[in-house]
Amino acid sequence: YGAIIGGWMHAAPLATRYLNAVTERYRGARGVAAGRIDPRVVPVLVRTADDRGSPSSRRRLLEPAVAAVPELGWLRLNLAAAFLAEGRGAEAETELRRGLAGSVDDDVRSSILVQLALAAGWESEPGRRMAEEALALTGNIAAQASAIVGLASR
């Protein structure tokens, strides 16, 4: 059982990044069609969703995009990932919390909640609460699977 959980915890971020890279194209097109997203932001979503490039290059792409469309939670989630990869955990958490506060999309909210639960630690009360909140949403399936495994590993 422990090996299965360990394997999932290693594979989940890779699966999540791949899923995000594929779905960003759809989200971007849908957002542009609805007039919610500046078309110039879509390539930034796609190029930064799968961790291509160095963390600092992803961050440099994302910071102006977040400034242009601050309410787009996926941008903040991707920026938080870049900050984490640079070892800047406090800034990553700030971006995650801003993304959570500004997002109404369950897919985005569940992904952000799982990242915050992971940062807090699955065994902590805040981590457990955020993981359970992510599971209560009809959100990102990879995030929900991570929350289930995280809660089971407590």
URTASUL-V474877 format. One record per residue. N is the residue number from 1. RES is the residue in one small letter. NEAR is the number of other C-alpha atoms within 10 Angstrom. Layout:
N:RES:NEAR  N:RES:NEAR
This chain:
1:y:7  2:g:8  3:a:8  4:i:10  5:i:15  6:g:12  7:g:11  8:w:17  9:m:15  10:h:11  11:a:12  12:a:16  13:p:15  14:l:14  15:a:15  16:t:19  17:r:18  18:y:14  19:l:16  20:n:22  21:a:18  22:v:14  23:t:15  24:e:22  25:r:16  26:y:14  27:r:17  28:g:22  29:a:15  30:r:13  31:g:16  32:v:16  33:a:12  34:a:9  35:g:10  36:r:13  37:i:19  38:d:14  39:p:14  40:r:12  41:v:19  42:v:20  43:p:14  44:v:20  45:l:24  46:v:21  47:r:16  48:t:26  49:a:27  50:d:20  51:d:18  52:r:12  53:g:11  54:s:13  55:p:19  56:s:14  57:s:12  58:r:22  59:r:21  60:r:13  61:l:18  62:l:23  63:e:14  64:p:13  65:a:21  66:v:20  67:a:10  68:a:14  69:v:15  70:p:17  71:e:19  72:l:22  73:g:27  74:w:26  75:l:29  76:r:28  77:l:25  78:n:26  79:l:28  80:a:27  81:a:25  82:a:26  83:f:21  84:l:16  85:a:16  86:e:14  87:g:12  88:r:13  89:g:16  90:a:12  91:e:15  92:a:25  93:e:21  94:t:13  95:e:23  96:l:27  97:r:20  98:r:18  99:g:24  100:l:25  101:a:12  102:g:15  103:s:18  104:v:13  105:d:16  106:d:16  107:d:20  108:v:22  109:r:28  110:s:28  111:s:27  112:i:30  113:l:26  114:v:29  115:q:24  116:l:21  117:a:26  118:l:20  119:a:15  120:a:16  121:g:16  122:w:23  123:e:15  124:s:13  125:e:12  126:p:16  127:g:23  128:r:21  129:r:15  130:m:22  131:a:29  132:e:19  133:e:17  134:a:28  135:l:21  136:a:12  137:l:14  138:t:13  139:g:17  140:n:23  141:i:15  142:a:20  143:a:26  144:q:24  145:a:17  146:s:26  147:a:28  148:i:16  149:v:19  150:g:22  151:l:18  152:a:11  153:s:13  154:r:10
